[in-house]
Amino acid sequence: MKQIPYPAESSQEGGRVICVQDVDAPGPAVWNQILGLDEYVGKVSKLKECKNYSVESEGDGTVRIKTKMVIGVLPGYSYENYYNHCYTPTSSSLTWQLDYDKHSDFDDVSGHWHVEDHPNKTNASRVFYACDVTFKKSLPKPVMNFVSKSALKQATGWVKRESEGSRDGVVPKAFLPDAVTE
């Protein structure tokens, strides 16, 4: 795990995070957790609300998922954001950015999940996560401390815990080829 804040001389507030973790569960169990966005609350620390407002097949095998998330960082500080995810099963990846048709509290966010078979273990996965976040304005020091010290571990650690606890999970039907939901 590595967090890389934007340089102090930068006019941007935010940073990048990168994580690679081995998960003792097969890929479908990991994707079951990552794609189960409507079930993130209670699994992802500090997440107060997470609800898909659109799930559509793109016709090329990809699935577009639009999700509202509310993160309660500290008492009195919550951030509401709208995300536009693209799940590409053929490359075992999920990318996202803000849904620019809606108003979000962050200035910009983009990220990527990638899941592949573990190179040395059967029925295990290697999970890659990367995310860039830019805030609209400077954050209060306690909020910035949380973001820089705890956010990455909380943003990724739950996938390992939940996947290993539900090793028989499968990719949700809405994300299988030829599935269309709205």
MOCOR-V49305 format. One record per residue. RES is the residue in three letters. SS is DSSP state (alpha for helix, beta for strand, coil for the rest). BURIAL is I if it has 16 or more other C-alpha atoms within 10 Angstrom, else O. D_LAST is the distance of its C-alpha to the last C-alpha in Angstrom with 1 decimal. Layout:
BEGIN
RES/SS/BURIAL/D_LAST + RES/SS/BURIAL/D_LAST
END
This chain:
BEGIN
MET/coil/O/35.5 + LYS/beta/O/36.5 + GLN/beta/I/35.8 + ILE/beta/O/37.1 + PRO/beta/I/37.4 + TYR/coil/I/37.8 + PRO/coil/O/41.6 + ALA/coil/O/43.4 + GLU/coil/O/44.5 + SER/coil/O/40.9 + SER/coil/O/39.6 + GLN/coil/I/36.3 + GLU/beta/I/35.6 + GLY/beta/I/33.5 + GLY/beta/I/33.6 + ARG/beta/I/32.3 + VAL/beta/I/31.7 + ILE/beta/I/32.0 + CYS/beta/I/31.9 + VAL/beta/I/32.5 + GLN/beta/I/32.7 + ASP/beta/I/33.4 + VAL/beta/I/31.4 + ASP/coil/I/32.9 + ALA/coil/I/29.8 + PRO/coil/I/28.2 + GLY/alpha/I/25.3 + PRO/alpha/I/22.6 + ALA/alpha/I/23.7 + VAL/alpha/I/23.5 + TRP/alpha/I/20.0 + ASN/alpha/I/19.0 + GLN/alpha/I/20.3 + ILE/alpha/I/19.1 + LEU/alpha/I/15.5 + GLY/coil/O/15.5 + LEU/alpha/I/15.0 + ASP/alpha/O/14.2 + GLU/alpha/O/17.7 + TYR/coil/I/19.7 + VAL/beta/I/21.6 + GLY/coil/O/24.8 + LYS/coil/I/24.7 + VAL/beta/I/24.9 + SER/coil/I/28.0 + LYS/coil/I/27.9 + LEU/beta/I/24.1 + LYS/beta/I/23.7 + GLU/beta/I/20.0 + CYS/beta/I/16.9 + LYS/beta/I/13.4 + ASN/beta/I/10.1 + TYR/beta/O/8.6 + SER/beta/O/5.9 + VAL/beta/I/5.4 + GLU/beta/I/5.7 + SER/beta/I/8.7 + GLU/coil/O/11.5 + GLY/coil/O/13.4 + ASP/coil/O/16.3 + GLY/coil/O/15.4 + THR/beta/I/14.1 + VAL/beta/I/10.9 + ARG/beta/I/10.2 + ILE/beta/I/9.7 + LYS/beta/I/10.7 + THR/beta/I/12.7 + LYS/beta/I/15.4 + MET/beta/I/18.6 + VAL/beta/I/21.9 + ILE/beta/I/25.0 + GLY/beta/I/28.2 + VAL/beta/I/30.9 + LEU/beta/O/34.0 + PRO/coil/O/34.7 + GLY/coil/O/34.1 + TYR/beta/O/32.0 + SER/beta/I/28.3 + TYR/beta/O/25.9 + GLU/beta/I/22.5 + ASN/beta/I/20.4 + TYR/beta/I/17.0 + TYR/beta/I/16.2 + ASN/beta/I/14.5 + HIS/beta/I/14.5 + CYS/beta/I/14.7 + TYR/beta/I/15.2 + THR/beta/I/17.6 + PRO/alpha/I/18.7 + THR/alpha/O/21.6 + SER/alpha/O/23.2 + SER/coil/O/22.2 + SER/beta/I/21.1 + LEU/beta/I/18.6 + THR/beta/I/19.5 + TRP/beta/I/18.6 + GLN/beta/I/19.9 + LEU/beta/I/19.4 + ASP/coil/I/16.7 + TYR/coil/O/19.5 + ASP/coil/O/17.7 + LYS/coil/O/18.3 + HIS/coil/O/21.6 + SER/coil/I/22.4 + ASP/coil/O/25.7 + PHE/beta/I/26.3 + ASP/beta/I/27.6 + ASP/beta/I/25.8 + VAL/beta/I/24.3 + SER/beta/I/23.5 + GLY/beta/I/23.5 + HIS/beta/I/23.2 + TRP/beta/I/23.0 + HIS/beta/I/24.6 + VAL/beta/I/25.5 + GLU/beta/I/28.2 + ASP/beta/I/30.6 + HIS/coil/I/33.7 + PRO/coil/O/36.6 + ASN/coil/O/39.1 + LYS/coil/O/37.4 + THR/coil/O/35.8 + ASN/coil/O/32.5 + ALA/coil/I/32.2 + SER/beta/I/30.2 + ARG/beta/I/31.0 + VAL/beta/I/28.3 + PHE/beta/I/28.5 + TYR/beta/I/27.1 + ALA/beta/I/27.9 + CYS/beta/I/26.9 + ASP/beta/I/28.5 + VAL/beta/I/28.4 + THR/beta/I/30.2 + PHE/beta/O/30.9 + LYS/coil/O/31.4 + LYS/coil/O/34.8 + SER/coil/O/37.2 + LEU/coil/O/36.3 + PRO/coil/O/38.9 + LYS/alpha/O/40.8 + PRO/alpha/O/39.6 + VAL/alpha/I/36.0 + MET/alpha/I/36.9 + ASN/alpha/O/38.8 + PHE/alpha/O/35.9 + VAL/alpha/I/33.6 + SER/alpha/I/36.3 + LYS/alpha/O/37.6 + SER/coil/O/34.8 + ALA/alpha/I/31.4 + LEU/alpha/I/31.3 + LYS/alpha/O/32.4 + GLN/alpha/O/29.9 + ALA/alpha/I/27.0 + THR/alpha/I/27.8 + GLY/alpha/I/30.0 + TRP/alpha/I/27.4 + VAL/alpha/I/25.7 + LYS/alpha/I/29.1 + ARG/alpha/I/29.9 + GLU/alpha/I/26.6 + SER/alpha/I/26.4 + GLU/alpha/I/30.1 + GLY/alpha/O/29.6 + SER/coil/O/26.9 + ARG/coil/I/28.1 + ASP/coil/O/26.5 + GLY/coil/I/22.9 + VAL/coil/O/20.6 + VAL/coil/I/17.6 + PRO/coil/O/14.5 + LYS/alpha/O/13.0 + ALA/alpha/I/9.6 + PHE/alpha/I/12.0 + LEU/coil/O/14.3 + PRO/coil/I/15.0 + ASP/coil/O/13.2 + ALA/coil/I/10.2 + VAL/coil/O/6.9 + THR/coil/O/3.7 + GLU/coil/O/0.0
END
